[in-house]
Amino acid sequence: MTELDDLQQIWKGQSSHMDLPGPEQVLNGIQDLHKKVQKERKGMTLSFILTFLILGATTFMYSKPFYIIGLLLIFLAMSFMLFLIWKNKEADTGNHFDLTNQNFLQKNIRFIQHRRKITTKYMPIYASLLILGLNTGYINILEEFGMDGMMRLGIHIGFTLLMVLAFYFGIKNHLKKFDEKIIPLLDSLRSMEAKK
């Protein structure tokens, strides 16, 4: 049983008195989710290009080894997330939203599962690479300020803790909203699929 299946069982227990979303609500929910993914794809692609151009240009002025390694880790983190967002072919439905089509139902069940997997499984990897990249990137910069080793270590630890907390609470909040909205939708899709 997957984590998503466990959450569905909890939701069913808490909401047994409630009806599943109807076909129109399900269709609207799926369309909204697909629109959100398209925006994310465009936004992430644009962010990647701008980050690459801006930070890449700084290497001509500042080409210290740790700075370059840090940039490469940041680009790796962003490329990883970009790949995951574009990888999901289930997101490419065009304008064909048809709840009577079993293939459509199955594709969207996989689509929702993939969306949640990005947050639960892959976002921590992205966060780790990004934090490592940022920490590595400013090793040389902090050295140039003449700080002693303990002060630099304190800055690295403080920054890392701040970023870990930001990602932890950000992911937790995102999952809470996602589950409240999407698990009932997933239940409806599975129910419709079972009736085919």
Summary of the structure (lengths in Angstrom):
residues: 196
radius of gyration: 21.3
end to end distance: 22.8
largest distance: 69.5
contacts: 537
relative contact order: 0.15
helix: 83%
strand: 0%
